[in-house]
Amino acid sequence: MACTEAEWLGWLPAAVGDRTWKLQAQSAGVRIGDGALGLKWQVAEPRVIALMRLPRLLVSFRFAGVDEAQRYAFMKRFDLYMQRGGG
């Protein structure tokens, strides 16, 4: 993710929506139906392109007990909330 940890934490509540979730140190757990999603992240060195420096956050997603349709629906919403871009 091209964001700081502070930005990520600001966006995370809206991205998970009305699902029950719990924040821990550099991780979060999200309930999805009868299953769950485990999120873990760590700050990485910024990506440097010419004179531009982009913050980087390495994020892993681990689903357990969540079927393909539930994963797709969750990630579709999550990705829309996490997208940032210029026009």
PADRENDO-630078 format. One record per atom (N, C-alpha, C): x, y, z; atom name. Coordinates in steps of 0.2 Angstrom, whole numbers, plus 5000, padded with zeros to 4 digits. Layout:
residues N
[rec [X, Y, Z], CA] ...
end
This chain:
residues 87
[rec [5004, 4994, 5000], N] [rec [5000, 5000, 5000], CA] [rec [5005, 5006, 5000], C] [rec [5003, 5011, 4996], N] [rec [5007, 5017, 4996], CA] [rec [5003, 5022, 5001], C] [rec [5005, 5021, 5007], N] [rec [5002, 5025, 5012], CA] [rec [5006, 5025, 5019], C] [rec [5005, 5029, 5023], N] [rec [5008, 5029, 5030], CA] [rec [5004, 5024, 5034], C] [rec [5006, 5022, 5040], N] [rec [5002, 5018, 5044], CA] [rec [4997, 5022, 5047], C] [rec [4998, 5029, 5048], N] [rec [4993, 5033, 5051], CA] [rec [4987, 5034, 5046], C] [rec [4989, 5035, 5039], N] [rec [4984, 5035, 5034], CA] [rec [4980, 5029, 5034], C] [rec [4983, 5023, 5034], N] [rec [4980, 5016, 5034], CA] [rec [4975, 5016, 5040], C] [rec [4977, 5017, 5046], N] [rec [4973, 5017, 5052], CA] [rec [4967, 5022, 5051], C] [rec [4968, 5027, 5048], N] [rec [4962, 5032, 5047], CA] [rec [4957, 5029, 5042], C] [rec [4959, 5026, 5037], N] [rec [4955, 5023, 5032], CA] [rec [4951, 5016, 5034], C] [rec [4955, 5012, 5038], N] [rec [4953, 5006, 5040], CA] [rec [4945, 5005, 5042], C] [rec [4943, 5009, 5047], N] [rec [4936, 5008, 5049], CA] [rec [4931, 5009, 5044], C] [rec [4932, 5013, 5039], N] [rec [4927, 5014, 5033], CA] [rec [4928, 5008, 5029], C] [rec [4934, 5006, 5028], N] [rec [4935, 5000, 5023], CA] [rec [4932, 4994, 5025], C] [rec [4932, 4992, 5032], N] [rec [4929, 4986, 5034], CA] [rec [4921, 4987, 5035], C] [rec [4919, 4993, 5035], N] [rec [4911, 4994, 5036], CA] [rec [4909, 4993, 5043], C] [rec [4903, 4989, 5042], N] [rec [4899, 4988, 5049], CA] [rec [4901, 4981, 5052], C] [rec [4906, 4978, 5049], N] [rec [4909, 4972, 5052], CA] [rec [4912, 4973, 5059], C] [rec [4912, 4968, 5063], N] [rec [4915, 4968, 5069], CA] [rec [4923, 4967, 5068], C] [rec [4927, 4971, 5071], N] [rec [4934, 4971, 5070], CA] [rec [4937, 4973, 5076], C] [rec [4944, 4971, 5077], N] [rec [4948, 4972, 5083], CA] [rec [4955, 4974, 5081], C] [rec [4957, 4980, 5083], N] [rec [4964, 4983, 5081], CA] [rec [4969, 4980, 5087], C] [rec [4974, 4978, 5084], N] [rec [4980, 4976, 5089], CA] [rec [4986, 4980, 5086], C] [rec [4992, 4979, 5089], N] [rec [4998, 4981, 5087], CA] [rec [5000, 4979, 5080], C] [rec [5000, 4983, 5075], N] [rec [5001, 4981, 5068], CA] [rec [4997, 4976, 5065], C] [rec [4991, 4975, 5067], N] [rec [4987, 4969, 5065], CA] [rec [4980, 4971, 5067], C] [rec [4975, 4968, 5063], N] [rec [4968, 4968, 5065], CA] [rec [4965, 4962, 5063], C] [rec [4959, 4960, 5066], N] [rec [4955, 4955, 5065], CA] [rec [4948, 4957, 5063], C] [rec [4945, 4954, 5058], N] [rec [4939, 4956, 5055], CA] [rec [4934, 4950, 5055], C] [rec [4928, 4950, 5058], N] [rec [4923, 4945, 5057], CA] [rec [4920, 4946, 5050], C] [rec [4919, 4940, 5046], N] [rec [4916, 4940, 5040], CA] [rec [4911, 4934, 5040], C] [rec [4905, 4935, 5042], N] [rec [4900, 4929, 5042], CA] [rec [4903, 4925, 5048], C] [rec [4904, 4918, 5047], N] [rec [4906, 4914, 5052], CA] [rec [4914, 4913, 5052], C] [rec [4917, 4917, 5047], N] [rec [4924, 4917, 5046], CA] [rec [4927, 4923, 5049], C] [rec [4934, 4924, 5047], N] [rec [4937, 4930, 5049], CA] [rec [4943, 4931, 5044], C] [rec [4945, 4938, 5044], N] [rec [4951, 4940, 5040], CA] [rec [4956, 4943, 5045], C] [rec [4962, 4940, 5044], N] [rec [4968, 4943, 5048], CA] [rec [4972, 4948, 5044], C] [rec [4973, 4954, 5046], N] [rec [4977, 4959, 5043], CA] [rec [4983, 4960, 5047], C] [rec [4989, 4960, 5044], N] [rec [4995, 4962, 5047], CA] [rec [4999, 4967, 5042], C] [rec [5002, 4971, 5045], N] [rec [5006, 4976, 5041], CA] [rec [5012, 4978, 5045], C] [rec [5017, 4981, 5040], N] [rec [5023, 4983, 5043], CA] [rec [5025, 4989, 5038], C] [rec [5028, 4994, 5041], N] [rec [5031, 5000, 5037], CA] [rec [5037, 4997, 5034], C] [rec [5037, 4999, 5027], N] [rec [5043, 4998, 5023], CA] [rec [5047, 5004, 5021], C] [rec [5052, 5003, 5018], N] [rec [5056, 5009, 5015], CA] [rec [5052, 5012, 5010], C] [rec [5052, 5019, 5009], N] [rec [5048, 5022, 5004], CA] [rec [5050, 5020, 4997], C] [rec [5046, 5020, 4992], N] [rec [5047, 5019, 4985], CA] [rec [5050, 5025, 4982], C] [rec [5055, 5025, 4979], N] [rec [5058, 5032, 4976], CA] [rec [5058, 5031, 4969], C] [rec [5055, 5036, 4966], N] [rec [5054, 5036, 4958], CA] [rec [5057, 5043, 4957], C] [rec [5063, 5044, 4954], N] [rec [5065, 5050, 4952], CA] [rec [5066, 5055, 4959], C] [rec [5062, 5060, 4959], N] [rec [5062, 5064, 4965], CA] [rec [5056, 5063, 4969], C] [rec [5052, 5058, 4967], N] [rec [5046, 5057, 4971], CA] [rec [5047, 5051, 4976], C] [rec [5045, 5052, 4982], N] [rec [5045, 5047, 4987], CA] [rec [5038, 5045, 4990], C] [rec [5037, 5039, 4989], N] [rec [5030, 5036, 4991], CA] [rec [5031, 5032, 4997], C] [rec [5027, 5033, 5002], N] [rec [5027, 5029, 5008], CA] [rec [5025, 5022, 5006], C] [rec [5027, 5017, 5010], N] [rec [5025, 5010, 5008], CA] [rec [5023, 5006, 5015], C] [rec [5018, 5003, 5014], N] [rec [5015, 4999, 5020], CA] [rec [5014, 4992, 5017], C] [rec [5018, 4987, 5020], N] [rec [5017, 4980, 5017], CA] [rec [5011, 4977, 5021], C] [rec [5006, 4975, 5018], N] [rec [5000, 4972, 5021], CA] [rec [4999, 4965, 5019], C] [rec [4997, 4961, 5023], N] [rec [4995, 4954, 5022], CA] [rec [4988, 4952, 5024], C] [rec [4984, 4949, 5020], N] [rec [4977, 4947, 5021], CA] [rec [4977, 4939, 5022], C] [rec [4974, 4937, 5027], N] [rec [4973, 4930, 5028], CA] [rec [4966, 4928, 5030], C] [rec [4962, 4925, 5025], N] [rec [4955, 4923, 5027], CA] [rec [4955, 4916, 5029], C] [rec [4950, 4915, 5034], N] [rec [4949, 4908, 5037], CA] [rec [4942, 4908, 5037], C] [rec [4939, 4902, 5034], N] [rec [4932, 4901, 5035], CA] [rec [4928, 4906, 5031], C] [rec [4930, 4909, 5026], N] [rec [4927, 4913, 5022], CA] [rec [4926, 4911, 5015], C] [rec [4920, 4910, 5012], N] [rec [4920, 4907, 5005], CA] [rec [4922, 4912, 5000], C] [rec [4922, 4910, 4994], N] [rec [4925, 4915, 4988], CA] [rec [4920, 4920, 4987], C] [rec [4913, 4919, 4988], N] [rec [4909, 4925, 4987], CA] [rec [4909, 4930, 4992], C] [rec [4910, 4928, 4998], N] [rec [4911, 4933, 5004], CA] [rec [4918, 4936, 5003], C] [rec [4923, 4933, 5001], N] [rec [4929, 4936, 5000], CA] [rec [4929, 4942, 4995], C] [rec [4926, 4940, 4989], N] [rec [4925, 4944, 4984], CA] [rec [4921, 4951, 4986], C] [rec [4915, 4950, 4989], N] [rec [4911, 4955, 4991], CA] [rec [4915, 4960, 4996], C] [rec [4919, 4957, 5001], N] [rec [4922, 4961, 5006], CA] [rec [4928, 4965, 5002], C] [rec [4932, 4961, 4998], N] [rec [4938, 4964, 4995], CA] [rec [4935, 4970, 4990], C] [rec [4930, 4969, 4987], N] [rec [4927, 4974, 4982], CA] [rec [4926, 4981, 4986], C] [rec [4923, 4980, 4992], N] [rec [4921, 4986, 4996], CA] [rec [4928, 4989, 4999], C] [rec [4932, 4984, 5001], N] [rec [4938, 4986, 5004], CA] [rec [4943, 4990, 5000], C] [rec [4944, 4987, 4994], N] [rec [4948, 4990, 4988], CA] [rec [4945, 4997, 4986], C] [rec [4939, 4998, 4986], N] [rec [4936, 5004, 4984], CA] [rec [4937, 5010, 4989], C] [rec [4937, 5008, 4996], N] [rec [4938, 5013, 5001], CA] [rec [4946, 5014, 5002], C] [rec [4950, 5010, 5000], N] [rec [4957, 5011, 5000], CA] [rec [4960, 5014, 4994], C] [rec [4957, 5014, 4989], N] [rec [4959, 5017, 4983], CA] [rec [4961, 5025, 4984], C] [rec [4966, 5027, 4981], N] [rec [4968, 5034, 4981], CA] [rec [4971, 5036, 4974], C] [rec [4969, 5041, 4972], N] [rec [4972, 5043, 4965], CA] [rec [4971, 5050, 4963], C] [rec [4974, 5052, 4958], N] [rec [4973, 5059, 4956], CA] [rec [4969, 5059, 4949], C] [rec [4967, 5065, 4947], N] [rec [4963, 5065, 4941], CA] [rec [4966, 5068, 4935], C] 
end
